[in-house]
């Protein structure tokens, strides 16, 4: 999960800070020294870390903080604010040309994920009511055009390719002319990359820029390359003038050094981050939400947005009726599991819940698989009538799912408890909205 290592270290540092009733300047200095080490271990640029620590220290050792009722929380608040500033302060959105088509030019090194990012960006723009066109401007990498065509087909986005041409600038120009006839109001240029930056590559990109005058040039960079990502961003910006950055593979980067360095060093905003393999996993980047997640404070807004994308409204209304009538069955539970899985890995979702301590939470991603196997081994009648499960039925279901009877009994007990809890949610909707509702079983 993104920033997992850094998040765990910071959680421990601030837990110790909060455990003290009062703080001295020495306490804050020692804590910030630990924060500094945590950031350096996360592969954050040294200059960025130095400036960050100095800024936090300057604000955190003042009398108003140290003599407040909750000095530990005040320090965390300051760190959160500085971290948000470090990541870019506010969400930086794409800009669009007043006269279509709007051209977005994706650049970067080979292997950064430009082609996949082009397709996912197209999906995001379609959600905004745009009619995107992908243009295959990489004429060097074997099967690059084919890969973009497959991507376009998978995401239901048209692809323009100019057979036989080896001139990327002319292909980009032809794509613009083609878009007028097909009424595409956005063109996404998938350009060539190299294993390393060289003058030939940069000249080709300059030629494309001069030929079609893109609205924005977006650098696609692999977040797992750490500080190398910052060096790459600087080189591309000096040559082309970047408008923003797309960080890919952030979901697999437990350190997160690139995300915490690139904006501060280059001055260019991170506009999107890649958080998975699905078409919808290219997400707009919100610095304040990411800072909150890094500090273990959750990201409820992103969690709600994911739920809105994944959950079918009609199905949700039907489920609400079944819960209120105490008619929730294993079949309904399977449908809910399918919708939860659409939202992403459980560990990522847990990171969005305020107060979820990932360091101590043992999240078994296989748990859903085991549950599905047990429910899948039931007959339609058994799924619809959980109360009918007697000893012989349980024995058959456990055997068919490869689980023990104890596993099955534990799941059935949890299912019954969950039904009660869901009923309480349904009965306390007004209380929940008013912020007075308390979770059952000591959960909050």
C-alpha positions in Angstrom: 0.0 0.0 0.0 1.2 3.5 -0.8 3.3 5.1 2.0 2.7 2.1 4.3 6.3 2.0 5.7 6.3 5.8 6.3 2.8 5.8 7.7 3.6 3.1 10.3 6.7 4.9 11.5 4.9 8.3 11.8 2.0 6.6 13.6 4.4 5.2 16.2 6.3 8.6 16.6 3.1 10.5 17.2 1.5 7.9 19.4 4.5 8.3 21.8 4.2 12.1 21.5 0.4 12.0 22.3 1.0 9.7 25.3 2.8 12.6 27.2 0.6 15.1 29.1 2.9 17.9 28.4 5.8 18.5 26.0 9.1 20.3 26.2 11.1 21.7 23.3 13.4 18.7 23.7 10.5 16.3 23.3 9.5 17.9 20.0 13.1 18.1 18.8 13.6 14.3 19.4 10.2 13.5 17.7 11.1 15.6 14.7 14.5 13.8 14.5 12.6 10.5 14.2 10.3 12.1 11.6 13.4 13.2 9.6 14.8 9.7 9.7 11.5 8.2 8.6 11.3 10.6 5.6 14.9 9.8 4.6 14.2 6.1 4.8 11.1 6.7 2.6 13.6 8.0 -0.1 12.4 11.6 0.2 14.9 14.1 -1.2 17.4 15.3 1.5 16.8 19.0 0.8 13.0 18.5 0.9 13.3 16.8 4.3 15.6 19.5 5.7 13.2 22.3 4.7 10.2 20.4 5.9 11.7 19.7 9.4 12.9 23.3 9.8 9.4 24.6 8.9 7.6 22.2 11.3 10.1 22.9 14.1 9.7 26.6 13.7 6.0 26.4 14.3 5.9 23.5 16.8 8.2 24.8 19.5 6.3 28.0 20.2 4.8 28.7 23.6 1.2 28.5 22.3 1.8 24.9 21.2 3.8 23.6 24.0 1.5 25.0 26.7 -1.8 24.1 25.0 -4.1 21.5 26.5 -3.2 19.0 23.7 0.4 19.8 22.6 0.9 16.4 20.9 -2.2 16.9 18.8 -1.1 20.5 18.0 2.2 19.2 16.7 0.5 16.6 14.5 -1.8 19.3 13.1 1.2 21.3 12.1 2.9 18.3 10.5 -0.3 17.6 8.6 -0.5 21.1 7.3 3.2 21.1 6.2 2.8 17.7 4.6 -0.2 19.0 2.6 1.9 22.0 1.5 4.7 19.7 0.5 2.4 17.6 -1.7 1.0 20.6 -3.4 -1.6 22.2 -1.2 -4.6 21.8 -3.4 -5.9 19.5 -6.2 -4.6 20.6 -9.6 -7.1 19.9 -12.3 -6.6 19.5 -16.0 -7.2 22.7 -18.1 -9.1 22.6 -21.4 -8.8 24.6 -24.6 -11.5 27.1 -25.3 -11.5 25.8 -28.9 -11.6 21.9 -29.2 -9.8 19.7 -29.5 -7.8 19.9 -26.2 -4.5 18.0 -26.6 -2.8 16.3 -23.7 0.7 15.1 -24.5 2.0 12.2 -22.3 5.8 12.0 -22.0 8.2 9.9 -20.0 10.7 7.1 -20.0 10.1 3.5 -21.2 8.3 1.4 -18.6 6.7 4.3 -16.7 3.2 3.2 -17.9 2.4 5.9 -20.4 0.2 3.8 -22.7 -1.8 2.4 -19.8 -2.1 5.9 -18.3 -3.3 7.2 -21.6 -6.2 4.7 -21.6 -7.1 5.4 -18.0 -7.0 9.1 -18.5 -9.4 8.6 -21.4 -11.7 6.7 -19.1 -11.6 9.6 -16.6 -12.4 12.2 -19.3 -15.3 10.1 -20.6 -16.8 10.3 -17.2 -16.7 14.1 -17.6 -18.7 13.8 -20.8 -15.7 14.2 -23.1 -15.0 12.3 -26.4 -11.4 11.3 -26.1 -9.1 10.0 -28.9 -5.9 8.1 -28.3 -3.1 8.9 -30.7 -0.3 6.4 -31.2 2.9 8.5 -31.5 5.4 5.9 -30.4 6.8 4.5 -33.6 9.8 2.8 -32.1 8.9 0.4 -29.3 7.9 -3.0 -30.8 4.1 -3.5 -30.6 3.6 0.0 -29.0 0.8 0.8 -31.5 -0.8 -2.6 -31.0 -0.7 -2.1 -27.2 -2.5 1.2 -27.5 -5.1 -0.3 -29.8 -5.8 -3.1 -27.3 -6.0 -0.5 -24.5 -8.4 1.6 -26.5 -10.6 -1.5 -27.3 -10.6 -2.5 -23.6 -11.7 0.9 -22.5 -14.0 1.6 -25.5 -11.9 4.6 -26.6 -11.0 5.2 -30.3 -7.3 5.0 -31.3 -5.7 6.9 -34.2 -2.6 5.4 -35.8 -0.9 6.3 -39.1 0.3 3.2 -40.8 3.8 3.4 -42.3 4.7 6.8 -40.8 7.8 7.1 -38.7 7.4 10.8 -37.9 5.7 11.3 -34.5 5.0 15.0 -35.1 3.2 14.3 -38.4 1.1 11.5 -36.7 0.1 14.0 -34.0 -0.9 16.6 -36.6 -2.9 13.9 -38.5 -4.6 12.9 -35.3 -5.8 16.5 -34.8 -7.2 16.6 -38.3 -8.9 13.2 -37.8 -10.5 14.4 -34.5 -12.4 17.1 -36.3 -14.1 14.7 -38.6 -14.9 12.3 -35.7 -15.9 15.1 -33.3 -13.4 14.1 -30.7 -12.9 17.0 -28.3 -9.9 15.6 -26.5 -6.7 14.0 -27.9 -4.3 12.1 -25.8 -0.9 11.7 -27.4 1.0 8.5 -26.4 4.6 9.4 -27.2 7.8 7.3 -27.3 10.1 6.8 -24.3 13.7 5.6 -23.9 15.5 3.7 -21.2 17.2 6.9 -20.4 16.9 10.6 -21.4 18.8 11.5 -24.6 18.8 14.4 -27.1 17.1 12.4 -29.9 14.1 11.7 -27.7 13.8 15.2 -26.5 14.0 16.6 -30.0 11.2 14.4 -31.2 9.0 15.6 -28.3 9.9 19.2 -29.0 8.9 18.7 -32.7 5.5 17.3 -31.5 5.0 20.2 -29.2 5.8 22.7 -31.9 3.5 21.0 -34.4 0.3 20.6 -32.4 0.8 23.0 -29.4 -0.6 20.7 -26.6 -2.8 22.3 -23.9 -0.8 20.4 -21.3 2.3 18.2 -21.3 2.0 15.6 -18.6 5.0 13.6 -17.4 4.2 9.9 -16.6 6.7 8.7 -14.0 7.0 5.4 -12.0 6.7 6.3 -8.3 8.8 3.3 -7.4 11.9 4.8 -8.9 12.1 7.1 -5.9 14.5 10.1 -6.2 15.3 9.1 -9.8 11.7 10.2 -10.6 12.6 13.7 -9.4 15.7 13.8 -11.7 13.6 12.7 -14.7 11.0 15.3 -13.9 13.6 18.0 -13.8 15.1 17.0 -17.1 11.8 16.8 -19.0 10.6 20.1 -17.5 13.8 21.9 -18.5 13.4 20.7 -22.1 9.7 20.8 -22.7 8.1 22.7 -19.9 5.8 20.4 -18.0 2.3 21.3 -16.8 1.8 18.3 -14.4 2.8 14.9 -13.4 1.1 11.5 -13.4 2.6 9.2 -10.8 2.0 5.5 -11.6 2.3 2.4 -9.4 1.8 4.4 -6.2 -0.2 1.6 -4.8 2.9 -0.6 -4.8 5.3 2.0 -3.4 5.4 1.5 0.4 7.9 4.4 0.7 6.4 7.2 -1.4 9.6 9.3 -1.7 8.8 10.4 -5.3 5.4 11.8 -4.3 6.8 13.7 -1.4 9.7 15.2 -3.4 8.7 15.8 -7.0 6.3 18.8 -6.4 8.7 20.6 -4.0 11.7 20.1 -6.3 10.1 20.8 -9.7 7.3 23.1 -8.7 5.0 21.0 -11.0 1.7 19.6 -9.5 0.9 15.9 -9.3 -2.4 15.7 -11.2 -3.1 12.0 -11.1 -1.8 8.9 -9.3 -2.1 5.3 -10.4 -3.5 3.2 -7.6 -4.2 -0.2 -9.2 -4.8 -2.1 -12.4 -8.5 -1.2 -13.1 -9.6 1.4 -15.6 -10.8 3.6 -12.8 -7.6 3.3 -10.7 -6.1 6.5 -12.2 -7.2 8.9 -9.4 -7.1 12.7 -9.2 -4.4 13.7 -6.6 -5.6 15.5 -3.5 -2.6 16.6 -1.3 -4.8 17.2 1.8 -6.4 13.7 1.5 -3.0 12.0 0.9 -1.4 13.8 3.9 -4.3 12.7 6.1 -3.8 9.1 5.0 -0.1 9.2 5.5 -0.6 10.3 9.1 -3.2 7.6 9.8 -6.1 10.1 9.9 -8.0 8.5 7.1 -9.6 9.7 3.9 -13.3 9.4 4.2 -14.1 11.6 1.2 -12.1 9.3 -1.2 -13.7 6.3 0.5 -17.2 7.7 -0.2 -16.3 8.5 -3.8 -15.0 4.9 -4.3 -18.3 3.6 -2.8 -20.4 5.8 -5.1 -18.5 4.5 -8.2 -18.8 0.8 -7.1 -22.2 0.5 -5.5 -25.4 0.2 -7.6 -28.0 2.6 -6.2 -31.0 0.4 -6.9 -29.3 -2.6 -5.3 -28.4 -0.5 -2.3 -32.0 0.6 -1.8 -33.2 -3.0 -2.1 -30.6 -4.0 0.4 -31.8 -1.3 2.8 -35.3 -2.7 2.7 -34.1 -6.3 3.3 -32.0 -5.2 6.3 -34.9 -3.4 7.8 -37.2 -6.4 7.3 -34.5 -8.8 8.7 -34.4 -10.6 5.3 -30.7 -10.2 4.6 -29.4 -13.6 3.2 -26.1 -15.2 2.2 -27.0 -14.4 -1.4 -27.3 -10.7 -0.6 -24.0 -10.9 1.3 -22.3 -12.3 -1.8 -23.6 -9.4 -3.9 -22.2 -7.0 -1.3 -18.8 -8.7 -1.3 -18.7 -8.3 -5.1 -19.3 -4.5 -4.7 -16.7 -4.2 -2.0 -14.1 -5.9 -4.2 -14.7 -3.3 -6.9 -13.6 -0.6 -4.5 -10.0 -2.1 -4.3 -7.8 -4.1 -1.9 -9.1 -4.2 1.8 -5.8 -2.8 3.1 -6.1 0.3 0.9 -9.7 0.8 2.0 -8.7 0.4 5.7 -6.1 3.2 5.1 -9.0 5.5 4.3 -10.8 4.9 7.6 -9.9 7.4 10.4 -8.1 5.7 13.3 -7.4 2.5 11.4 -3.9 1.4 12.7 -2.4 -0.6 9.8 0.6 -1.5 11.9 -1.5 -3.6 14.2 -4.4 -4.5 11.8 -4.0 -8.0 10.5 -5.9 -7.8 7.2 -6.3 -11.1 5.4 -7.0 -10.4 1.8 -7.9 -14.1 1.4 -10.7 -13.8 3.9 -13.2 -12.8 1.1 -12.0 -15.7 -1.0 -12.8 -18.2 1.9 -16.2 -16.6 2.5 -17.1 -16.8 -1.2 -16.0 -20.5 -1.2 -18.2 -21.3 1.8 -21.3 -19.5 0.3 -20.6 -20.9 -3.1 -20.8 -24.4 -1.6 -24.3 -23.8 -0.4 -27.4 -24.6 -2.3 -29.7 -21.7 -3.5 -32.1 -22.7 -0.8 -29.4 -22.6 1.9 -28.2 -19.2 0.8 -31.8 -17.8 1.0 -32.5 -19.5 4.3 -29.5 -19.3 6.6 -31.5 -20.7 9.5 -31.8 -24.1 7.8 -28.1 -24.9 8.2 -28.0 -28.0 10.4 -25.0 -30.3 11.2 -25.2 -32.4 8.1 -25.5 -29.4 5.8 -22.6 -27.7 7.5 -20.5 -30.8 7.1 -21.2 -30.9 3.4 -20.6 -27.1 2.9 -17.3 -27.2 4.9 -16.0 -30.1 2.8 -17.0 -28.5 -0.5 -15.3 -25.2 0.3 -12.1 -26.7 1.7 -12.7 -25.1 5.1 -13.3 -26.7 8.5 -16.7 -26.8 10.3 -15.2 -24.5 12.9 -14.4 -21.9 10.1 -18.0 -22.2 8.8 -19.5 -21.8 12.3 -17.3 -18.8 13.0 -18.5 -17.2 9.7 -22.2 -17.9 10.4 -21.8 -16.4 13.9 -20.2 -13.3 12.4 -22.9 -13.1 9.7 -25.6 -13.1 12.3 -23.8 -10.4 14.4 -23.4 -8.3 11.2 -27.1 -8.6 10.5 -27.9 -7.2 13.9 -25.4 -4.4 13.5 -26.7 -3.5 10.0 -30.3 -3.4 11.5 -29.0 -1.0 14.1 -27.6 1.2 11.4 -30.9 1.2 9.6 -32.8 2.0 12.8 -30.5 4.8 13.7 -30.2 6.7 10.4 -31.2 10.0 12.0 -28.8 9.5 14.9 -26.0 8.6 12.5 -26.6 11.8 10.5 -26.6 13.9 13.7 -23.3 12.3 14.7 -24.8 10.7 17.9 -24.7 7.1 16.7 -22.3 4.7 18.4 -21.1 1.6 16.7 -22.0 -1.7 18.5 -19.5 -4.2 19.9 -17.2 -1.5 21.1 -16.1 -0.5 17.6 -16.5 3.2 18.2 
